[in-house]
Each structure stands twice: as C-alpha cells, then as structure tokens.
Amino acid sequence: MPDLIWIVVADGEKCRFLASEKRNADPTPALPDLETDNPPTREQLTDRPGRTFESVGNRRSAYEPPTDPHRQGKRDFAKKIAGILLDKARERAFDKLVLVAPPTMLGDLRAELSGEALDRLIGEVNKDYTRFTPHEIKEALSDQFKV
C-alpha cells in the first residue's frame, strides 16, 4: 500500500490540508480549510499609543506595544496548524508530510511542529501556493516529492 502524503499549504491567514495517495491523481482535501481573521497592524491598533513617564525625571514618551499584533496572529495560526498536525500524526492519519508556505510562515510552523509530525516531514517548499488548485499544487510538487 502506498504511503499517504499530506500536503499542508499555508500562509498567515489560510491553511489547506491535502492528501495524496496516488501519483497520477490530484490531491484531495484531507480536512476542511482553516482560516483566521488577522487584519493588518494598522487596523488592530487604531488608538494612539499610550504615554509613559520615564523612571527618572518627569519626561513622557509614547509607549510601544511589545509585539506586532498582526505578526503575533500569524504565529498563533502556525501554532494552531501544528496542533492539528500533532493530533493527526498521533491518529496515524498520514505517513509523510510536505509543508508549503512563505518563508516566515514556514519558520513559524517548523518552530511549532511536534516530534511526531517532524518525524513524518519529507520536505518543505518556501512558496505561497494557497491560491493554487489541487492540480496546480500536484504539478508544482510532483517531481520533487513524488506526490
């Protein structure tokens, strides 16, 4: 029986889980698409930054938030995807895993993946294929990963 390969195609706001069992067939959805609402930072921080006093003297300066909320939203989305992959790896839902994402998201996913999912990881592609059809994804990956 051939290995079941999962192809996870993600960016910071959308993730597709595709399964490829036969080399001559297009991948099919393994799970429903996952999406998150993560507006740009300028829309999340609509108020002016607060003011703070210096520790010595009476100077005031603008307070900057410690993290960019839009960037943090992308990290949280990667953590959610990694959690799903952990659950599915434990259920033995797939034998091999290919991650396809832009470089920053790929790094976020890699940092969050569990040992069970990493053990099945056979490759990474640092491109954004979220708008590709399953056929186009297969065509782009077939030579490299035999999907």
Secondary structure as a PSIPRED ss2 file (coil, helix, strand):
# PSIPRED VFORMAT (PSIPRED V4.0)

   1 M C   1.000  0.000  0.000
   2 P C   1.000  0.000  0.000
   3 D C   1.000  0.000  0.000
   4 L C   1.000  0.000  0.000
   5 I E   0.000  0.000  1.000
   6 W E   0.000  0.000  1.000
   7 I E   0.000  0.000  1.000
   8 V E   0.000  0.000  1.000
   9 V E   0.000  0.000  1.000
  10 A E   0.000  0.000  1.000
  11 D C   1.000  0.000  0.000
  12 G C   1.000  0.000  0.000
  13 E C   1.000  0.000  0.000
  14 K E   0.000  0.000  1.000
  15 C E   0.000  0.000  1.000
  16 R E   0.000  0.000  1.000
  17 F E   0.000  0.000  1.000
  18 L E   0.000  0.000  1.000
  19 A E   0.000  0.000  1.000
  20 S E   0.000  0.000  1.000
  21 E C   1.000  0.000  0.000
  22 K C   1.000  0.000  0.000
  23 R C   1.000  0.000  0.000
  24 N C   1.000  0.000  0.000
  25 A C   1.000  0.000  0.000
  26 D C   1.000  0.000  0.000
  27 P C   1.000  0.000  0.000
  28 T E   0.000  0.000  1.000
  29 P E   0.000  0.000  1.000
  30 A C   1.000  0.000  0.000
  31 L C   1.000  0.000  0.000
  32 P C   1.000  0.000  0.000
  33 D C   1.000  0.000  0.000
  34 L E   0.000  0.000  1.000
  35 E E   0.000  0.000  1.000
  36 T C   1.000  0.000  0.000
  37 D C   1.000  0.000  0.000
  38 N C   1.000  0.000  0.000
  39 P C   1.000  0.000  0.000
  40 P C   1.000  0.000  0.000
  41 T H   0.000  1.000  0.000
  42 R H   0.000  1.000  0.000
  43 E H   0.000  1.000  0.000
  44 Q H   0.000  1.000  0.000
  45 L C   1.000  0.000  0.000
  46 T C   1.000  0.000  0.000
  47 D C   1.000  0.000  0.000
  48 R C   1.000  0.000  0.000
  49 P C   1.000  0.000  0.000
  50 G C   1.000  0.000  0.000
  51 R E   0.000  0.000  1.000
  52 T E   0.000  0.000  1.000
  53 F E   0.000  0.000  1.000
  54 E C   1.000  0.000  0.000
  55 S C   1.000  0.000  0.000
  56 V C   1.000  0.000  0.000
  57 G C   1.000  0.000  0.000
  58 N C   1.000  0.000  0.000
  59 R C   1.000  0.000  0.000
  60 R E   0.000  0.000  1.000
  61 S E   0.000  0.000  1.000
  62 A E   0.000  0.000  1.000
  63 Y C   1.000  0.000  0.000
  64 E C   1.000  0.000  0.000
  65 P C   1.000  0.000  0.000
  66 P C   1.000  0.000  0.000
  67 T C   1.000  0.000  0.000
  68 D C   1.000  0.000  0.000
  69 P H   0.000  1.000  0.000
  70 H H   0.000  1.000  0.000
  71 R H   0.000  1.000  0.000
  72 Q H   0.000  1.000  0.000
  73 G H   0.000  1.000  0.000
  74 K H   0.000  1.000  0.000
  75 R H   0.000  1.000  0.000
  76 D H   0.000  1.000  0.000
  77 F H   0.000  1.000  0.000
  78 A H   0.000  1.000  0.000
  79 K H   0.000  1.000  0.000
  80 K H   0.000  1.000  0.000
  81 I H   0.000  1.000  0.000
  82 A H   0.000  1.000  0.000
  83 G H   0.000  1.000  0.000
  84 I H   0.000  1.000  0.000
  85 L H   0.000  1.000  0.000
  86 L H   0.000  1.000  0.000
  87 D H   0.000  1.000  0.000
  88 K H   0.000  1.000  0.000
  89 A H   0.000  1.000  0.000
  90 R H   0.000  1.000  0.000
  91 E C   1.000  0.000  0.000
  92 R C   1.000  0.000  0.000
  93 A C   1.000  0.000  0.000
  94 F C   1.000  0.000  0.000
  95 D C   1.000  0.000  0.000
  96 K E   0.000  0.000  1.000
  97 L E   0.000  0.000  1.000
  98 V E   0.000  0.000  1.000
  99 L E   0.000  0.000  1.000
 100 V E   0.000  0.000  1.000
 101 A C   1.000  0.000  0.000
 102 P C   1.000  0.000  0.000
 103 P H   0.000  1.000  0.000
 104 T H   0.000  1.000  0.000
 105 M H   0.000  1.000  0.000
 106 L H   0.000  1.000  0.000
 107 G H   0.000  1.000  0.000
 108 D H   0.000  1.000  0.000
 109 L H   0.000  1.000  0.000
 110 R H   0.000  1.000  0.000
 111 A H   0.000  1.000  0.000
 112 E H   0.000  1.000  0.000
 113 L C   1.000  0.000  0.000
 114 S C   1.000  0.000  0.000
 115 G H   0.000  1.000  0.000
 116 E H   0.000  1.000  0.000
 117 A H   0.000  1.000  0.000
 118 L H   0.000  1.000  0.000
 119 D H   0.000  1.000  0.000
 120 R H   0.000  1.000  0.000
 121 L E   0.000  0.000  1.000
 122 I E   0.000  0.000  1.000
 123 G E   0.000  0.000  1.000
 124 E E   0.000  0.000  1.000
 125 V E   0.000  0.000  1.000
 126 N C   1.000  0.000  0.000
 127 K C   1.000  0.000  0.000
 128 D C   1.000  0.000  0.000
 129 Y C   1.000  0.000  0.000
 130 T C   1.000  0.000  0.000
 131 R C   1.000  0.000  0.000
 132 F C   1.000  0.000  0.000
 133 T C   1.000  0.000  0.000
 134 P H   0.000  1.000  0.000
 135 H H   0.000  1.000  0.000
 136 E H   0.000  1.000  0.000
 137 I H   0.000  1.000  0.000
 138 K H   0.000  1.000  0.000
 139 E H   0.000  1.000  0.000
 140 A H   0.000  1.000  0.000
 141 L H   0.000  1.000  0.000
 142 S H   0.000  1.000  0.000
 143 D H   0.000  1.000  0.000
 144 Q H   0.000  1.000  0.000
 145 F H   0.000  1.000  0.000
 146 K C   1.000  0.000  0.000
 147 V C   1.000  0.000  0.000
